[in-house]
């Protein structure tokens, strides 16, 4: 493991912070602890990080607001939110401000480590692989979450980008709705299918300037992106 991989943990529960930091050190990571959003933002600006793990509910500055500020500085540093909240609205808000993953408290340290490794691997892949796709007359930059058509740029939300990432790498193939739900919300619940369909509708509008592009609803299965 790269000993220089730096993880910033922003968590106001000191006992939990100590346990997580010790575990990260044991796994060969460099762990930096901050105990509220302002402290976390300051340490990110001064020391940087390869990945951020942050609580949502914190004094002085909450995790969502901190993440918004960090996203002004870096569009690609992975952010994992820790939270006791479990509603879909909270999860959507977290992703909308730029989260890459969401872990509900209480959690197993092993699960956190798995998610950290997955995001670091994904970031390395994005840095070395293809992150720009041609979809009909549109150019899609998955890292910047940007659609460009005829010189006009449209920034899509984090949730829309998560869905589109799945669709574009499987273009002309149906992606199971459950897979899309898990990619966005971390779980598949029938009651949230309307939310998924709502974001699909937003993506269709984003592609409205090229009539050859379609996101087809394969009822009972999922969605398929085509550009013919």
C-alpha positions in Angstrom: 0.0 0.0 0.0 1.1 3.5 -0.7 2.2 4.9 2.7 1.6 8.4 1.4 -2.1 8.0 1.0 -3.6 10.6 3.2 -7.1 10.4 4.7 -8.7 13.4 6.5 -11.2 12.3 9.1 -13.7 15.0 10.2 -15.6 13.6 13.2 -16.7 15.4 16.4 -17.0 12.2 18.5 -13.4 12.0 19.8 -13.6 8.3 20.9 -14.8 7.3 17.4 -12.2 9.5 15.8 -9.4 7.9 17.8 -10.6 4.4 16.9 -11.0 5.1 13.2 -7.6 6.9 13.0 -5.9 4.0 14.8 -7.4 1.6 12.3 -6.3 3.7 9.3 -2.8 3.9 10.7 -2.8 0.1 11.1 -3.8 -0.2 7.4 -0.9 1.9 6.3 -2.7 5.2 5.7 -1.7 8.6 7.0 -4.7 9.8 9.0 -5.4 13.4 9.9 -8.1 14.2 12.5 -10.4 17.2 12.6 -13.2 17.7 15.0 -15.6 20.0 13.2 -16.3 21.4 9.8 -14.2 24.5 10.1 -11.3 22.5 11.4 -11.7 20.0 8.6 -11.9 22.7 5.9 -8.8 24.4 7.3 -6.8 21.2 7.4 -7.8 20.3 3.9 -6.7 23.7 2.6 -3.3 23.5 4.5 -2.5 19.8 4.4 -4.6 18.3 1.6 -5.9 14.8 1.5 -6.4 11.9 -0.9 -9.8 11.1 0.6 -12.1 12.6 3.2 -14.3 10.9 5.7 -16.7 13.3 7.4 -19.6 13.3 9.8 -22.7 15.2 8.7 -23.8 16.7 12.0 -21.0 18.7 13.5 -20.6 21.9 15.5 -19.6 25.2 13.9 -19.9 23.9 10.4 -21.8 20.8 9.3 -20.5 18.2 6.9 -22.7 19.2 4.0 -21.5 22.9 4.1 -17.9 21.8 4.5 -18.2 19.6 1.5 -19.6 22.4 -0.6 -16.6 24.5 0.2 -14.2 21.7 -0.5 -15.8 21.1 -3.9 -15.0 24.7 -4.8 -11.3 23.7 -4.3 -11.3 20.2 -5.7 -13.9 18.4 -7.9 -12.4 15.0 -7.6 -11.2 14.3 -4.0 -13.5 11.4 -2.7 -15.8 12.2 0.2 -17.5 9.6 2.4 -20.2 10.9 4.7 -20.9 9.3 8.1 -24.3 9.9 9.5 -27.0 8.5 11.8 -29.6 9.9 9.4 -31.2 7.4 7.0 -33.9 9.1 4.9 -33.5 9.3 1.2 -33.8 13.1 1.3 -30.6 13.2 3.5 -28.8 10.8 1.2 -29.8 12.8 -1.9 -28.6 16.1 -0.2 -25.3 14.5 0.6 -24.8 13.4 -3.0 -25.9 16.7 -4.4 -23.2 18.6 -2.4 -20.6 16.2 -3.8 -20.4 13.1 -1.7 -19.0 9.9 -3.3 -20.4 7.5 -0.7 -22.6 7.4 2.4 -22.1 5.2 5.4 -24.7 5.0 8.2 -23.8 4.9 11.8 -23.2 2.6 13.5 -20.9 1.0 11.0 -18.3 -1.7 10.9 -14.7 -0.5 10.5 -14.2 -3.2 7.9 -17.0 -1.8 5.8 -15.5 1.7 6.0 -12.1 0.3 4.8 -13.7 -1.5 1.9 -15.4 1.7 0.8 -12.2 3.7 1.2 -10.2 1.2 -0.9 -12.9 1.2 -3.6 -13.0 5.0 -3.9 -9.2 5.3 -4.0 -9.1 2.6 -6.7 -11.8 4.3 -8.7 -10.0 7.6 -8.4 -6.8 6.1 -9.7 -8.7 4.5 -12.6 -10.3 7.8 -13.5 -7.0 9.5 -13.5 -5.4 7.0 -15.8 -8.4 5.9 -17.9 -11.2 7.3 -20.0 -13.4 9.9 -18.3 -14.7 11.7 -21.4 -17.3 10.1 -23.5 -18.9 11.0 -26.8 -22.7 10.5 -26.7 -24.3 11.5 -30.0 -23.6 15.2 -30.4 -22.8 15.5 -26.7 -19.4 15.2 -25.0 -19.7 14.0 -21.4 -16.9 14.7 -18.9 -17.6 12.3 -16.0 -15.1 13.9 -13.6 -16.4 17.5 -14.1 -20.0 16.2 -14.4 -20.3 18.3 -17.6 -22.3 17.9 -20.8 -21.2 19.9 -23.8 -23.2 20.2 -27.1 -22.5 22.8 -29.8 -20.2 24.8 -27.4 -22.9 25.0 -24.7 -22.1 23.5 -21.3 -24.5 21.9 -18.9 -23.4 20.8 -15.4 -25.4 17.9 -14.1 -25.9 17.0 -10.4 -23.9 14.4 -8.6 -26.8 12.0 -8.6 -27.5 12.5 -12.3 -23.8 11.8 -13.0 -23.8 8.6 -10.9 -26.7 7.3 -13.0 -25.2 8.5 -16.3 -21.9 6.9 -15.4 -23.6 3.5 -15.2 -25.6 4.1 -18.4 -22.7 5.4 -20.6 -20.4 2.5 -19.9 -23.2 0.1 -20.8 -24.5 2.1 -23.8 -27.0 0.2 -25.9 -27.4 -2.3 -23.0 -30.1 -2.3 -20.3 -28.9 -1.4 -16.8 -30.9 -3.0 -14.1 -32.9 -0.5 -12.0 -31.6 -2.1 -8.8 -28.0 -1.5 -9.9 -28.8 2.2 -10.5 -30.6 2.5 -7.1 -27.6 1.0 -5.3 -25.1 3.2 -7.2 -27.0 6.3 -6.1 -28.6 5.5 -2.7 -26.7 2.4 -1.5 -30.0 0.4 -1.4 -32.8 -0.7 -3.6 -36.3 0.1 -2.3 -39.5 0.0 -4.3 -40.7 3.2 -2.6 -37.8 5.1 -4.1 -38.2 4.1 -7.7 -40.1 7.3 -8.4 -37.0 9.3 -7.3 -34.9 7.3 -9.8 -37.4 8.0 -12.6 -37.4 11.7 -11.7 -33.6 11.9 -12.2 -33.9 9.9 -15.5 -36.3 12.6 -16.7 -33.8 15.3 -15.8 -31.1 13.5 -17.8 -33.5 13.2 -20.8 -34.0 17.0 -20.7 -30.2 17.5 -20.5 -29.9 15.6 -23.8 -32.8 17.3 -25.4 -30.7 19.0 -28.1 -29.9 15.7 -29.8 -33.1 13.8 -30.8 -31.0 10.7 -31.6 -30.2 10.3 -27.9 -32.8 8.4 -25.8 -32.9 6.8 -22.3 -35.4 4.0 -22.8 -37.4 2.6 -19.9 -37.4 -1.2 -20.1 -40.4 -1.8 -17.9 -39.7 -4.3 -15.2 -36.0 -4.3 -15.9 -34.2 -1.0 -16.0 -33.0 1.8 -18.4 -31.0 1.8 -21.6 -29.0 4.7 -23.1 -28.9 4.9 -26.9 -27.5 7.4 -29.4 -28.6 6.2 -32.8 
